[in-house]
Each structure stands twice: as structure tokens, then as C-alpha cells.
Amino acid sequence: MTPGQIALRALIVGFIISFAVITGFAYTTLLERKLLARLQARVGPNRAGYIPLPGRGGGRERKLLAGFLQPAADAVKLFFKEDMTPAKVDRITYTLAPMLTVMPAIVLLAVLPWAGEINIFGAEFTPYFAIAPGLNVAALFLLAITSISVYGVVLAGWASNSKYAVLGGIRASAQMISYELALGLTILIPIMLADSMNLGDIVAAQAEGWFAFRQPIAAIVFFIGMMAELQRAPFDLLEAEQELSAGYAVEYSGMRFGMFFMAEYMKMIIFSAIIVVLFFGGYRGPFVDDLPGLGFLYMILKIVFFLFMMIWIRASFPRFRYDQLMGLGWKRLLPISVFNFIIVAVFIVLREEGVFDSLLQLIGLG
């Protein structure tokens, strides 16, 4: 393929994946509202977009797909809601901050594999289906982009000229930097196990078994760090209503506030995809080698499972105190990640040097 064809294909695939994730963000909000309503014994959204069906025996009218168009109703409301800019804000930074929050979430999509080698309408996607497949430093790319996502939140708090927003931004920066250390060390585990930073190689290395089974500690630490990076409950201290109102976004309204909202739910989907790729086999599953299209289905099902887990945790656990939040990151997760990394590295080196084979021969089991 010529460079022009490669660029055109990347643009088309990028548009398709971005559109799917943006649509998924909208319906993730509906999924959360429906699940929270079910878990907390209340009704939830059930008016917008339902299909009326006659009740049995002339009884009460039934509603099919009740609330299905609620995300569309929310989007229309945000588009037409008055977008006010407070006095004395830094207008350029204030306007750019929501964009800086959304952009990293979209850029992360570039390297994620969504299916194996596949042929779609005569177009061959190899070595796997992604916007930028085969990138040898894809895991490093994930670390780099997730690290810069804090800027949008911090700059939004600083530019708003509000003490509540500034405190929310400071909390966000401290929280995200604290948990990025454990998160970065944990990402090294699947890299070492697969001996590659290519996400396709990491998925392929899990053909015989998910890394979550071989390294459950790393998978658990990654999931907790992921929740903290997303500022999801019980780690949502940067927007604690009883202390900081809405935190860093308190001075935003209209579609600019909607962009922060959009970034949070898009990151939920993308971080779910990342943990699936790193620890839960990615697009791999039964019969996927014979039917590569099943890879899309497996990815979607695994992502939905982690979205459900995030929503379930939000409904079940109270918010931490700030000292508990920071203590968990620095005193628990970071030491666990360091020791786990050292142990895995030592075992890999010993295995490659043949020490274990020598020991087995020494005791007569080789």
C-alpha cells in the first residue's frame, strides 16, 4: 500500500471507531442511570423515546425501550443551554481546557486493537484491526497520553478564577500523579510477560491464558488505579459536592460543561478497553481464529462488563476521605506495584537463564 492509501485507511477506521465510542459514551450515560436506578430501587429515565405497546387484557400501556432517547434529549438540552462565561476568567485557557480534556481520550483510540487480522469488504486489516496497527511502542504511547490528560482538568480549575475550581484542580493533579506511578509500573507487567510493547503482541501472548490469571495482583492494582485516574466514585474527591461544589468544572455551563462530561464517559470506555487488552485477552475468545469478526463482539462484551463494574462500585461504596485516597495510592498500591514488578522481573530473568530447568534436574524432576 502507498502512504496515501495507508493514511486514508487510518482516517476511515479512525472515523468509524471514534463515532462508535462517541455514540457509546452517550449510551454509557443511559446504562449508568438505568443500572443505578435498578441497584437503588428507583425508576430511572423511562420517558424519552419509548414505544407504546397496548397492555394485556386492556390493562396499563407498556413502554418498550423506555428512555432509549434520553441521551439525545440530554445532548439537545446541553446544546441549547445558555453558556455563560464568568468575569475575570482567563478566557483562552478557560475555553481550551474542555478540549484538552476530550482530545487525549480520543487520541488513545489510535493504538487499541479491536479485532485480529480481518478482511472487510475486500480491505485487508493486518496485523490487527486498529487505527494505527503494529506500533512497536503502543504501550508507551498509552502511558504518555494518559499522563497529559491531567492538564485539561488542572487548567480548567486555574482559569476559572474560583477558589472551589482551583482546589478541585489541585486535588486532581495530586490524585492523578499519585496513581499514575502505580499504573505505570503495572503496565510494565504485561509488557514483560509478552516481551513487547506492541498491543497486538500482548493480546497474542494471551492466547493460552489471560494475564489476569497469571498476574491477578497487577490486574487488581491496574483496575483500582484506573478508577482513580477516571475520578470515579469512590475516588471523586476533586468534585466532592459537600466541599467543592462541582470542583474544577463549577464555573462551566452549557456544552463546555458537556465536554468534561463527555471526556469522563469516553475515558470509561477507553480505559475499559485498555485493561481488556492488557490483562483480559483483548479481542481473543472462542473461535476467534476461525471467525475474526467475533473479536469485535468479545471486545464489546468485555468492555461492557468493566463498565458495569464501575457503575456497581459507584452505587456500593462511599467516597474516601482525601487522606485515605492519597494513603491508598502512596502507602499501598505503589509499594505493591514495585514489589510485584521486581518479583516478575526476577522470575523472567531466572527462567530465561534456565535456572528453573537446572533446579528441576538437580532434584530429579527434569
Beta strands, then each sheet from edge to edge (+ up, - down):
strand 1: 51-53
strand 2: 62-64
strand 3: 118-120
strand 4: 123-125
sheet 1: 1+ 2-
sheet 2: 3+ 4-
end
